[in-house]
């Protein structure tokens, strides 16, 4: 029987503003195995998460401080960060 896996989530820019916090520690269910599944699970937590994380096209992700995709596994990961795409100008 495996123990609970706690992740540190970091939120930046407007994602942080919509959620009203810059980070949180969560323990997703065992069946949540990828960044995309984590996003789906987080959206179901409450209205703030649903709104802030609604549009995957407007989100980028880093897993343990490395840019990642939504199909990146989160098994054994310590930190996941969500942020908007960086635009030049």
N, C-alpha and C positions, 0 to 999 in steps of 0.2 A: 504494500500500500504506500503510495507516494504522498509526501507531505505537501502542504500548501506552498505554492510558488508566488512570492510577492514581487511585483514589478514596481519600479519607480517610474512614474510618468511625468514628463516635462511638457509644458505648453508654452508656446511663444507667440508674440504679436497679437493679432486679433483673436486667435484661438484662446489665449490666456484671458483676454478681455471678456469674451463671451462666457467663459467658464467662471470667471471671478477668482481664479487661482492659477498659480504658475506651476504647481506640481502636486502630485498626490501619490500615495502608495496604495496599490490595489492587489488583490489576489483573484485573478480570473479563474473560472472553472477549468478543470483539466482538459475539457474538449476544445478550449480556445488555444489553437496551436500556431496561428500565423498573425501577422500584423492586421490583415484584413478581417480575420475573425475577431481579433481584439477590438477593432473599430466597431464592428457590428454589435458586439457585446456591450461596449461602452455606451453606444447610442441608446441602448435599452435601459440604462441606469436611471436617467431622468431627462427632463426637458432641456436642461442646459447642455448636457453632453450631446443629446440628439441634435440640437441646433448648431453647436460649435463644430461638430464632426460630421455634419450632414453631407458635404460635397467632397468626395475623395479627389476630384480633379483640382480642388483648391488646397489640398494638403500634401505636404511632403513629410517624410518620416526618417528618423535615424534610430538605429538599434545599437545599443552600446557605443554610441558616438560615431557610427558609420552610416552613411546614407544607405537606405534600404528601400525595398519595394513592398507592396501590400501582401505579396506571397512569401515574404521572409519569415522563417520559423522564429517563434519567440521562446521555444523550449530552452531553458538554461540562461536566458537573457536577464540582465539586471535592470536595464533602463531603456525606455522607449520615449522618443521625443516627437512631438507633432508641431509643425510650423507651416506657414504659408510659403508658396514658391517665392524665391528671391527674384526681384525684377530689377533690371538696370535702368539707368535713366539719366 
